[in-house]
Amino acid sequence: SIQTHIDVMKTTNLEESTPLTLFGELLIEMGKFSKAEAYHRDLIENLPGDHNDLPFLYHGLGYNYYKQKRYKEALEFGYRGHRILIDQRSFKAVHIAQSLLNLGWDHKKDGNPQKAIQLFREALEITSIAYDGKDHICIALTLSAIGDTYTDLGDYEKAAANLSQGIEMFQRVLPTEHVEICKGWIRIGHLYEKQG
């Protein structure tokens, strides 16, 4: 059902989801990319320049392009949203960390894994401080992103360390059958596959 889908999106993208952004995210997940683009652009053009959802709408537009493998455009709109978060200073540190995580994935897919690692590490530092070193899904997602990127770079020791930390944290903070735990095991399987 649509409500179930929205509940899952809230769990995995907790810090950026608002009532305005959830509908756009749902359109993207349904593969309705042109409708999602029109939705995000319409809101961006018509909301006041200081509206709190603006950076997240830019991120949503970037995510729409990311899902279409249009990574240059994803980066363009991701950075627009990120600049708003940095400039306005009224947003939480975890919003900035989520933005860095998104940009890291865009850079990774655009063929720049070193830049991705740098952004993921910045996000990890921010989330570790923001959550006082306690387990949190945002930290686990970031550890997984770092590990996944190290797998692609062939640095298997760093990959294993980060992926293991990520999945262990997922297991502590999520229900047993959550999709992120499944993805964690797939990433570890991919690591072993790469090592032959």
C-alpha positions as a Python dict, from the first residue, in 0.01 Angstrom:
ca = {
    (1, 'S'): (0, 0, 0),
    (2, 'I'): (102, 362, -39),
    (3, 'Q'): (104, 413, 340),
    (4, 'T'): (342, 118, 388),
    (5, 'H'): (574, 264, 123),
    (6, 'I'): (566, 606, 292),
    (7, 'D'): (642, 446, 631),
    (8, 'V'): (949, 269, 485),
    (9, 'M'): (1071, 593, 325),
    (10, 'K'): (1033, 776, 657),
    (11, 'T'): (1241, 509, 831),
    (12, 'T'): (1530, 520, 585),
    (13, 'N'): (1527, 893, 508),
    (14, 'L'): (1411, 1022, 844),
    (15, 'E'): (1593, 1353, 853),
    (16, 'E'): (1485, 1492, 515),
    (17, 'S'): (1125, 1376, 477),
    (18, 'T'): (852, 1635, 516),
    (19, 'P'): (490, 1628, 396),
    (20, 'L'): (590, 1823, 83),
    (21, 'T'): (886, 1601, -3),
    (22, 'L'): (723, 1264, 65),
    (23, 'F'): (493, 1288, -236),
    (24, 'G'): (787, 1362, -465),
    (25, 'E'): (981, 1069, -318),
    (26, 'L'): (683, 841, -377),
    (27, 'L'): (659, 950, -742),
    (28, 'I'): (1030, 875, -788),
    (29, 'E'): (1004, 531, -627),
    (30, 'M'): (707, 456, -855),
    (31, 'G'): (924, 546, -1157),
    (32, 'K'): (714, 853, -1244),
    (33, 'F'): (1024, 1061, -1315),
    (34, 'S'): (869, 1332, -1534),
    (35, 'K'): (585, 1385, -1283),
    (36, 'A'): (837, 1393, -997),
    (37, 'E'): (1048, 1648, -1183),
    (38, 'A'): (745, 1869, -1252),
    (39, 'Y'): (633, 1839, -889),
    (40, 'H'): (973, 1938, -748),
    (41, 'R'): (1031, 2221, -998),
    (42, 'D'): (684, 2365, -938),
    (43, 'L'): (740, 2376, -563),
    (44, 'I'): (1093, 2518, -598),
    (45, 'E'): (966, 2796, -825),
    (46, 'N'): (661, 2883, -613),
    (47, 'L'): (780, 2854, -254),
    (48, 'P'): (942, 3152, -80),
    (49, 'G'): (1322, 3153, -107),
    (50, 'D'): (1359, 3093, 267),
    (51, 'H'): (1114, 2802, 291),
    (52, 'N'): (1253, 2522, 509),
    (53, 'D'): (1167, 2250, 254),
    (54, 'L'): (1360, 2414, -30),
    (55, 'P'): (1693, 2232, 19),
    (56, 'F'): (1511, 1899, 49),
    (57, 'L'): (1316, 1969, -268),
    (58, 'Y'): (1645, 2031, -451),
    (59, 'H'): (1772, 1704, -306),
    (60, 'G'): (1454, 1535, -427),
    (61, 'L'): (1508, 1672, -775),
    (62, 'G'): (1867, 1550, -761),
    (63, 'Y'): (1749, 1207, -645),
    (64, 'N'): (1506, 1198, -936),
    (65, 'Y'): (1801, 1241, -1175),
    (66, 'Y'): (2011, 993, -975),
    (67, 'K'): (1746, 725, -1024),
    (68, 'Q'): (1761, 797, -1398),
    (69, 'K'): (2143, 765, -1397),
    (70, 'R'): (2178, 1133, -1486),
    (71, 'Y'): (2450, 1193, -1229),
    (72, 'K'): (2576, 1533, -1346),
    (73, 'E'): (2227, 1678, -1300),
    (74, 'A'): (2190, 1492, -969),
    (75, 'L'): (2510, 1659, -850),
    (76, 'E'): (2400, 2002, -972),
    (77, 'F'): (2075, 1998, -775),
    (78, 'G'): (2227, 1814, -479),
    (79, 'Y'): (2485, 2090, -441),
    (80, 'R'): (2216, 2359, -472),
    (81, 'G'): (2031, 2204, -179),
    (82, 'H'): (2354, 2158, 14),
    (83, 'R'): (2450, 2525, -27),
    (84, 'I'): (2114, 2631, 118),
    (85, 'L'): (2168, 2404, 419),
    (86, 'I'): (2514, 2551, 479),
    (87, 'D'): (2418, 2915, 414),
    (88, 'Q'): (2102, 2929, 626),
    (89, 'R'): (2259, 2772, 936),
    (90, 'S'): (1914, 2706, 1080),
    (91, 'F'): (1921, 2341, 976),
    (92, 'K'): (2037, 2054, 1194),
    (93, 'A'): (2381, 1903, 1149),
    (94, 'V'): (2217, 1575, 1050),
    (95, 'H'): (2055, 1749, 751),
    (96, 'I'): (2400, 1851, 633),
    (97, 'A'): (2528, 1496, 691),
    (98, 'Q'): (2240, 1349, 487),
    (99, 'S'): (2318, 1598, 211),
    (100, 'L'): (2685, 1493, 214),
    (101, 'L'): (2579, 1128, 197),
    (102, 'N'): (2357, 1199, -104),
    (103, 'L'): (2635, 1390, -279),
    (104, 'G'): (2878, 1108, -204),
    (105, 'W'): (2652, 858, -380),
    (106, 'D'): (2618, 1095, -676),
    (107, 'H'): (2997, 1126, -703),
    (108, 'K'): (3042, 749, -666),
    (109, 'K'): (2799, 678, -949),
    (110, 'D'): (2954, 958, -1157),
    (111, 'G'): (3290, 780, -1141),
    (112, 'N'): (3460, 972, -861),
    (113, 'P'): (3488, 725, -569),
    (114, 'Q'): (3764, 921, -392),
    (115, 'K'): (3541, 1229, -366),
    (116, 'A'): (3260, 1000, -251),
    (117, 'I'): (3476, 859, 30),
    (118, 'Q'): (3569, 1213, 139),
    (119, 'L'): (3203, 1319, 158),
    (120, 'F'): (3098, 996, 331),
    (121, 'R'): (3368, 1046, 595),
    (122, 'E'): (3250, 1404, 657),
    (123, 'A'): (2894, 1274, 695),
    (124, 'L'): (3012, 1003, 936),
    (125, 'E'): (3193, 1258, 1151),
    (126, 'I'): (2887, 1482, 1170),
    (127, 'T'): (2641, 1201, 1246),
    (128, 'S'): (2869, 1046, 1509),
    (129, 'I'): (2879, 1379, 1692),
    (130, 'A'): (2509, 1454, 1636),
    (131, 'Y'): (2401, 1121, 1783),
    (132, 'D'): (2663, 1123, 2061),
    (133, 'G'): (2827, 809, 1924),
    (134, 'K'): (2507, 609, 1981),
    (135, 'D'): (2375, 366, 1724),
    (136, 'H'): (2159, 528, 1457),
    (137, 'I'): (2040, 431, 1110),
    (138, 'C'): (2212, 738, 958),
    (139, 'I'): (2549, 625, 1096),
    (140, 'A'): (2492, 269, 974),
    (141, 'L'): (2397, 393, 626),
    (142, 'T'): (2713, 601, 610),
    (143, 'L'): (2935, 314, 724),
    (144, 'S'): (2777, 96, 456),
    (145, 'A'): (2835, 361, 190),
    (146, 'I'): (3202, 387, 289),
    (147, 'G'): (3243, 9, 290),
    (148, 'D'): (3069, -30, -44),
    (149, 'T'): (3295, 230, -202),
    (150, 'Y'): (3610, 70, -59),
    (151, 'T'): (3493, -261, -210),
    (152, 'D'): (3477, -94, -551),
    (153, 'L'): (3824, 56, -496),
    (154, 'G'): (3968, -286, -406),
    (155, 'D'): (4059, -187, -49),
    (156, 'Y'): (3899, -497, 98),
    (157, 'E'): (4026, -457, 453),
    (158, 'K'): (3868, -113, 493),
    (159, 'A'): (3558, -235, 310),
    (160, 'A'): (3512, -529, 546),
    (161, 'A'): (3562, -315, 857),
    (162, 'N'): (3306, -53, 753),
    (163, 'L'): (3052, -300, 614),
    (164, 'S'): (3070, -512, 929),
    (165, 'Q'): (3022, -210, 1154),
    (166, 'G'): (2731, -96, 937),
    (167, 'I'): (2543, -426, 939),
    (168, 'E'): (2599, -478, 1311),
    (169, 'M'): (2450, -134, 1377),
    (170, 'F'): (2158, -201, 1142),
    (171, 'Q'): (2088, -519, 1339),
    (172, 'R'): (2080, -323, 1664),
    (173, 'V'): (1851, -42, 1544),
    (174, 'L'): (1619, -204, 1287),
    (175, 'P'): (1365, -485, 1287),
    (176, 'T'): (1512, -825, 1189),
    (177, 'E'): (1366, -836, 837),
    (178, 'H'): (1432, -472, 742),
    (179, 'V'): (1548, -413, 384),
    (180, 'E'): (1865, -229, 497),
    (181, 'I'): (1985, -542, 679),
    (182, 'C'): (1930, -742, 361),
    (183, 'K'): (2121, -481, 161),
    (184, 'G'): (2404, -502, 417),
    (185, 'W'): (2439, -876, 364),
    (186, 'I'): (2433, -824, -14),
    (187, 'R'): (2717, -569, 18),
    (188, 'I'): (2922, -816, 222),
    (189, 'G'): (2849, -1085, -36),
    (190, 'H'): (2966, -848, -308),
    (191, 'L'): (3287, -788, -112),
    (192, 'Y'): (3358, -1162, -96),
    (193, 'E'): (3273, -1200, -464),
    (194, 'K'): (3522, -926, -556),
    (195, 'Q'): (3789, -1110, -356),
    (196, 'G'): (3716, -1429, -547),
}
